[in-house]
Amino acid sequence: MTRHPVARSLGTTALSLTLVLAGAGLVSADTTTGDISPEQMAAMRAAFGLSESGVDDLFEAQEEATETEAELREDLGADFGGAFFDVDTLDLTVQVTDPSASDAVRDAGAVPEVVDNGEAELAAGVEALDAVDEVPATVHGWYADTVRDAVVIEAAPGHEAEARALAERAGVEADTVVEESVGTPTTYADIVGGNPYYFQQDGGWYVCSVGFGVVGGYVTAGHCGDEGSDTWLDVPGTQQIGTVAGSSFPTSDSAWVEVTGSSTVPTAEVNDYEGGTVTVTGSTEAPVGASVCRSGQTTGWHCGVIEAKDQTVRYAGNLVVYGLTRTSACAEGGDSGGSWLAGTEAQGVTSGGSGNCTFGGTTFFQPLNPILDEWDLTLLTG
């Protein structure tokens, strides 16, 4: 985790948060282009080369795919092997481990694919890798790739042998895929000018982004402050937001801040940093392949797709985080803790990644629902 002290004047724009109790809770609603801000629309169009009607079609197909995946996961039971959505064709592919289950997939309107492993076997491979001690620093992480039906291990360029030796030690099968990592992943807690919230650690000031409003506070990334530390609207700390009531990092990268006083109160809104907001309608988890957009105080809106779930990431300093979601959207320092949305459905908070928004990269987010469950929090929705 890389942090830098505040070395220049930082903007002190307050986080304008208003408590909206009506509609609080986990509520799902259909997303249309009328529900999102012009900035989110522009980011979606730029990321996927779509017209406004094309974005509307994508949202509709993606939400239908989410419902279909959930239904088939329950109906197929052990025969369910995984699923992924294609943002170009708008098709949902559902994998099965028994060919006889293919008809049920077709009947549900999805594309069947028979696979050898399936998500249960891939998850077992990830767990086996998680259990290995003394992983070399040249191995940057691993995840279950649903699309390829394989476990992927990422390693620094020229260190494929170490990754394959790790797979052998873990007892993971030979169809494991080894890929070069763009760079060593780092968490996004770097100091930049601007808002939205600040905290102190080891005598220095740092900045992160608010994730989502919950009853009594907001969620964010765990590496953005230890439990018991204070969060502020400004530097050098003249207006306090609240206190970190729970924080977990590494292992997971989740935290929530309990707001103190009445000067700041949480809402169901996500700041688009262009003068507008997006109203959160729920936290239904989107499938692999679905489009997602993230908001952070450093780089604003950027969009991409969900590439994999339940990834283990080994950040610099041998800080290991489990259960992250891998995406193709970019992010930079100070975006940590920020919001991830599939349409208007909350997905998670920014953890870290590699690359940047100049040449692109990979960004990981901590899924939201486990954060809500861990501290019994209620997401604010509108």
NORLINBEL-V819750 format. One record per backbone hydrogen bond with DSSP energy under -0.5 kcal/mol. NH is the residue of the N-H (numbers start at 0). CO is the residue of the C=O. E is the energy in kcal/mol with one decimal. If there is no record, write none. Layout:
# NORLINBEL-V819750
nh = {NH:NH}
co = {CO:CO}
e = {E:E}
This chain:
# NORLINBEL-V819750
nh = {1:15:16:20:23:24:26:34:35:40:41:42:43:44:45:46:47:48:49:54:55:56:57:58:59:60:61:62:63:64:65:66:67:68:69:70:71:72:73:74:75:76:78:79:80:81:83:84:85:86:89:92:92:93:93:94:94:95:96:100:101:104:105:106:107:108:109:110:111:112:114:118:120:121:122:123:124:125:126:127:128:129:130:131:138:139:139:140:141:142:143:144:144:145:148:149:151:151:152:153:154:155:158:162:163:164:165:166:167:168:169:170:170:171:175:176:178:180:185:187:188:188:196:197:198:200:203:205:207:208:210:211:212:213:214:216:217:218:219:223:224:227:228:230:231:232:240:241:242:243:244:244:245:247:250:251:253:254:255:256:257:258:258:259:264:269:271:277:278:279:279:280:281:287:288:289:291:292:293:294:295:296:299:301:303:305:306:306:307:308:310:311:312:312:313:314:314:315:317:318:319:320:321:323:324:325:326:327:334:335:336:337:338:338:339:340:341:342:343:344:345:345:346:347:348:349:350:351:352:353:355:359:361:362:363:364:365:366:366:367:370:370:371:372:373:374:375:376:378:379:381}
co = {186:13:14:18:20:378:24:31:32:36:37:38:39:40:41:42:43:44:44:50:51:52:53:54:55:56:57:58:59:60:61:62:63:64:65:66:67:68:69:70:71:72:75:76:94:94:92:287:90:84:85:83:90:91:110:81:92:112:78:97:98:100:101:102:103:105:104:91:109:93:95:80:116:117:118:119:120:121:122:123:124:125:126:128:135:137:153:153:311:151:308:142:149:143:144:144:142:149:176:140:178:137:155:158:159:160:161:162:163:164:165:166:167:166:172:150:152:154:352:350:1:186:207:231:205:203:200:198:196:335:218:218:266:216:377:213:256:211:254:220:221:243:225:241:197:238:230:230:257:228:242:255:255:253:319:249:247:219:245:217:242:215:256:240:16:277:275:269:34:267:277:343:343:82:305:286:303:340:301:338:299:333:295:293:291:289:304:325:325:143:323:141:310:320:139:312:318:184:314:314:317:312:250:310:364:307:362:304:331:187:349:334:209:294:347:292:344:340:341:341:281:343:339:339:365:337:363:363:185:361:359:355:353:326:351:324:348:322:364:346:366:367:367:368:369:370:372:371:376:212:279}
e = {-0.5:-1.0:-1.0:-0.5:-2.1:-2.3:-1.2:-2.0:-0.6:-2.4:-2.6:-2.2:-2.5:-2.7:-2.3:-2.3:-2.2:-1.7:-0.6:-2.1:-2.0:-2.4:-2.2:-2.5:-2.2:-2.6:-2.6:-2.3:-2.0:-2.3:-2.1:-1.9:-2.6:-2.8:-1.8:-2.2:-2.7:-2.5:-1.5:-2.6:-3.0:-0.9:-2.0:-1.7:-3.5:-0.8:-2.2:-3.9:-2.2:-0.6:-2.3:-3.0:-0.6:-0.5:-2.6:-2.9:-0.5:-2.5:-2.0:-2.4:-1.9:-1.3:-2.3:-2.7:-1.2:-1.9:-2.2:-3.0:-0.6:-1.6:-2.3:-1.8:-0.6:-2.2:-2.6:-1.7:-1.8:-2.2:-2.4:-2.0:-2.0:-2.3:-1.3:-1.4:-1.9:-0.6:-2.2:-1.1:-2.3:-2.1:-0.7:-0.7:-3.0:-1.0:-1.0:-1.7:-2.9:-0.5:-2.9:-2.9:-2.5:-3.1:-2.0:-1.3:-2.4:-2.4:-2.0:-2.1:-2.0:-2.3:-2.1:-0.8:-0.6:-2.3:-1.3:-2.6:-2.5:-2.9:-2.4:-1.3:-0.5:-1.4:-1.5:-2.4:-2.1:-2.3:-2.0:-2.9:-2.0:-3.6:-2.1:-0.6:-0.5:-2.6:-2.3:-2.3:-1.8:-2.4:-2.3:-1.2:-1.0:-2.9:-2.1:-2.6:-2.6:-2.7:-2.8:-1.0:-2.2:-3.1:-0.6:-1.8:-1.4:-2.9:-3.0:-1.8:-1.7:-1.7:-2.2:-3.2:-2.7:-2.3:-0.6:-2.2:-1.2:-2.0:-2.2:-1.8:-0.6:-3.3:-0.5:-2.5:-0.8:-0.5:-2.9:-2.0:-2.4:-2.8:-3.0:-2.5:-1.0:-0.5:-2.3:-1.6:-2.5:-2.4:-0.6:-2.6:-1.3:-0.5:-3.6:-2.7:-0.5:-2.8:-2.3:-0.8:-2.8:-1.8:-0.9:-1.3:-0.7:-2.7:-3.7:-2.4:-2.8:-2.6:-1.9:-1.7:-2.2:-1.7:-2.7:-2.2:-0.5:-0.8:-1.6:-3.1:-2.5:-0.6:-0.7:-1.9:-3.1:-0.6:-3.1:-0.9:-2.1:-1.9:-2.8:-1.1:-2.2:-2.4:-1.4:-1.5:-1.6:-1.3:-3.4:-2.3:-2.9:-0.6:-0.6:-2.6:-0.6:-1.1:-2.1:-2.5:-2.4:-1.6:-0.7:-2.5:-0.5:-2.4:-2.7}
